[in-house]
Amino acid sequence: MIGATDTLAGHIKDPKNTPEHRLEDHHERAAYANSAIDRIVPAQDPNSGLDVTLEKFYEWVVEAPPFQPGENTASNVERPSIEGIKWVDNLLPFIERKLFTVNTSHATAAYFGYNRQKQTVDDAMRDKDIRNQVAAAISETATLIVRKHGIAEEEQEAYKQKIMDRISNPHLADAVERVGRAPLRKLGRKERFIGPAAELAELGLDTTALLEAAEMAFRFQNVEGDDESKELAKIMAENDAEGVVAKVTGLRKTEKLYPKVLEIVQRVQADSQD
């Protein structure tokens, strides 16, 4: 979730949740900094306790301004000294680079994998067609990241290749159902498919692969153990295509991506009636 810490802070600072006398000096006791965390942690053995399997790679980027003196900041709260954090003034490029590369690739592999009856993400990535779909999707997002945030093309290309290798790691075998869970959230307006595709469409740039991945997400319905996939199936069954696009993606009819997503929903709904 982009801005998750801001959302948390909003709930805590709401007088309905925290007594007003505690809010008066709240800024002297707490600061809220958004972060971008990148590390793959697959499903764990339920009997493993605190012995957690995870990849060696990690990136933890945290915004610095909430700890700097100034208006609307917690000037009395010192920035914590935590090993591993990379402090930045502007977090958005790091959040979008991670969300639109790591999360987009992971979800694309999972949804195509589920559609083609693969068991795990690494298994899906061994399928040449699926691997090409993943590469195409994050090539489109790379175009946006380079253009929007000024990241060098070669730097983003190296990052993209590293992510492809990471999600292909057989030692981090992760079930496609687990990685694909919560499709309603992942099809949201600011999320890994619709978010970058909407911006690319407004720029007149290609969104083919992202929309193909989004279609696989719309087909991720009634999956055992995933309530959102069941809710998605219900929404698809009870609403016309326009209603689905509005409820699930939040796209407006005036946006250039809208007719393309509408066409996807119509196709998925038609297939479910066959």
N, C-alpha and C positions, 0 to 999 in steps of 0.2 A: 504494500500500500504506500503510495506516495504521500509524504507528510504525515505518517502514522503518529509520530510523536506530537505534532500539532493537534491532531485529533484527540489524543489522550489528554493533553494539557487542557483542551477545551472542556472535556468532561470533568476534570479535577477542579478547574476554576469556576465551574458553574455553581452558583449559590445553592442550587438544589442538591448538590452533592457534597459541598464543603461549607461549613459554617462561615459566615461573613467575617467574624473576628479572626478566623484562621487565614482568611484571604488577604487581610490588611498588610501583613508582613510576609506574605507567601513568596514575594519576589526576592526576599533576603535569604530564603531557605532553599529555594529550588530554581533550577534553570532547565529548560526543555530544549534539547537539540535533536533535530532530525538526523537520521543516519542512513547510509546505504551499506548493507551487509551482504557479502558474497561468499558463500561457502556451501557446498553440497553435502547434505546430511541425509543419507538414504534411510529407509525403514530399518528399524533395529529389531534384533531378537528380543521378544518380550521378557526373556529371562536374563538379559545381559546386565541389568541394573545400571550402574553408572559407567560401565565400560562401553563407550559410544564409538562407533565406527564413523569416520569422516575423512574427507580428502585433506591433503596437506595444504593445498592452495587456500588462501583466504584474503579478503580485502574488507577493511572496516573503515569507512569514511564518515566523518562526523562534522557538522557545520560548527564553526567557531563563534560566529556573532552572538549567540545567546549568552556567552560568557564574557563578552566585552562590554565595558561601560558605555552607556548611552540610553536614549529614550526606549522605553518598552523592553529593556533587557534586565537580567538579574545581575546587576553590577556588583552585588556583594557576594556572589557565588564564584569561587575560583574554578578555573578550568581544571578538571581532574587530570592527573598524570597517569595515563593507562597505556601500558605497552601494547603496540599493535595498531593504535588509532592513527589515522591520517587526518589531520585537521585542515578544513578548507573553508574559504569564505563563501563560495557558491556551490551548493550541493547538487543542484539540478542536473548538471552534465553527468555527474557520477551516478545518480539515481537512474537517469534515463539510459545511460550506457549499459548499466547492469540489467535493468528491467527489460530493455528492448533487445538485449543480446542473450544473456543467460536465461532469463525467464521465457523469452520468446522461443529460443531454441529448444529448451527443455520441454515446454508445453507442446510445441510442434511435433517433436519426436514422439511424445506420449500419445497425442490424439491420432496421429497417423498410425502409430504402432497399435493402438487399441482397435482402430478400424480394420487393420490387417492382421489382427489376432496374434500380435507379438506379446510376449510375457513381460519383458523388461525394456527400459529405455535403451540400454546398451545393445540389447538384441535388435531393437528397432533400428539403431544406428548402423548395424551391420547390413541392413537392407539398402542396397544402392539407391533405389528410388526414394526411400524415406530420407536418407542422408542428403540427397540432392535437394529435397524439399526444405529440409532444415537450413542448408547452406543458402538457398535462394531467399528464404524468409529473412535471415539475418544479414543478407547482402542488401536487401531493401532497407532494413532498419539502419544499417551502416551508412547508407546514403543520407538518411535524415540526420544521424548523429554528427557526421562530418560537416554537413551543411549548417546545421543549427548551432552546434557548439564549438565549431572551429577545431575539432580534433583532427590531427593529420590522418590522411587516408591510410598510409602504411601502418600507423599505430593502431587504427581501428581494425585493419585487416589482420594484424598479428593477434589482436585481442579476440577477434572472431574465430580464428583457427585454434587458439588455445581453448576456447569454450567448446568447440566441436570435439576436441580431444577429451576434455573433462567429462562431458556427458556421455562419451563412448566408453568410459572406464569400466571394465567388467567387474572390478573390485567394489564398485559403487552401484551394483545392480539394484535397480529400483523399479517396482511394478508400475506399469503404464497407468493402471487404475489409480494408484496413489498420486502420481505426478499430475495426472489429469483431473483430479478431484476439484470440486468447486468451479465448474465451468461458468456459472452465472457471474461470479466475480471476475474470472479471467476474460470474459467477453465484455467487460465494462468499458466505458468511454475512455478512461485514462489508462487502461491496462495494456497488456503486451501485444495484442493484435490490433484492436480498433484504434488505440491511441496513436501509434506511429502511422498506421494506414490512413487515418483521417488527415494527419498533417501532410503526408506525402501526396494524397489526392488533391489537397488544396494547392499544392505546388505543381500539380500536373505531372507527377512522377509515378512510376510503376508501383502497383500494390498487389499484383497477381498472386505472388506466393503467400503473402500475409493473409489474403482473403481465402486462399485455398486451405490454409491452416485454420482460419476462423470457421470455415465450413465443417472441418473435422470436429471442432469444438462444439458446434451446434448439433452434431450427430452423437455426441457423448451423452446419451440419455439412459435413464433407468439403470444406472450402474450400481451393482450391489455394494452397499456400505457408503454410498455417497448421496446425501439428501439433496444437494443442489442439482445433481444430474436428474433426479426424479422431479424436482420442481421445474427444471428446464423442460422436461417432457410435458408436464402439465401446461406450462405457458404456451408451448408450441401447439398443443392440442386445442386449447381454449381460446386462442386469439388469432386474428388474421395476421398476415405478414407484417403489416404496418404496426400493429399493436406489439408484436414480438420485438421488432427493431427498437421501438420506443422504450419498452420495458427492460429489455436485456442490455442494449448497447448505449442507450441515451443519445443516439445520433438524431440530429434535427433534419427535417426534410430539405432544408436549404444547403446542407453540406454535400460536397461533391461525392463523398463516399456512400452516401445514403442509398442511391438506387442500386449500387452494386451489392450492398449487404441485403437489401430487400430481395433482390434476385436470389441470393443464397438461401435465405429463409424460405422463400417460395419453393425452391427446389427441394430442400430438406423436408418441408411439409408434404409436398407431393409424393416424395418417395415413401414417406411413412404411411400413406394411404394406399399404396400399391399392394 
